Amino acid sequence: MIAGYYLGQYWQRRPLADLSAVVYPAGQLVDFPADLFVDTSDGAPGPWRLFLPADTREAECSRLVRHYASVFNRLAAWPEIQANLRLSVLAYDRPNDDVAQAFTGGVNWAEVLSAPQQQLDALSQQLGILPDRANWCSATAANAVLIAPDHRRWALIPYEQAAIMARNISTIIAFVE
């Protein structure tokens, strides 16, 4: 019985080499602009974040958020991961609170982060996801970067089917934690 349990656990665990995501060894520390993050005052770790550059005025970016809704729905198979993950949209158009709320539809798993363009560019460059201003949120520019609560960059998550993206994210987070 015990051997069966461990074999099952081994069989379910997917090697990182089998993922379509680009996984960075040992994580890479990212220096966030102070304007974008408020660390939790109670000392509890923050959430994992998927970073994505966007322009909230573009219809393609709204469609992309709906795609990520499907990714988050697929993460229901891993409720602890789903509850501790946020889509962090780096909004280059600097929307006000009402526009940001409308863009995310008020969901609790997405946040719109805005700062001066120079700060967003510096962060996007560290993350390796500089925006393509001519093709906001197109399938070729819709990759996200997975960042751990300790501000380490762990993976580039390519834009794919929601089920594949969810499996990649859950495998990486389970590996790191």
C-alpha positions, 0 to 999 in steps of 0.5 A: 500500500505504501509503495503504491502511494509513493509510486503514484506520487512519482508518476504524477510529478512531471519533470520540469524538462517536459514543460513547454515553459522556460524554467530559470534555474534557482530563480532570478531575483527581480528588483521591483519599483517601490510604487508597484508593490505593498508587502504584507505588513503581517509578514505573511508571504505574498502571492505568486504572480504572472506578469504581463504587459498590456494596454487596458484600452486594447480589445486584444488585451481584454480577450487575453485576460479572458484567456487567463480566466480559463487558465485560472479555472483550470487551476481548480485542480490545484486549489492551494495554487489557484488561491495563491496566484495573481495575474499582474497586468503592467498597464502602460496606459496608466488607467484610473481605478474605474478603468482598471476595475472594468478591465479585470471585471473585478475578479480577485485573481487579477490586478492592474499595476501602473507606474511611469513608463520608465519604471514599467520598462525597467521591470519589463526588461528584468522580466524579459517581456518588453511590450510590443506596442504595435501588437498589444497582447497578440498571441506572439506577445502574450507570454507571462513571467511567473514570479515567486513571493520572494520576488524571484523570476522562475519561468516564462510561461508561453501563451498556449491552451489554458490547460497546458498553461495551468499544468506548467504553472502548477508543476513549477510552483509545486517544484519550487515550494 
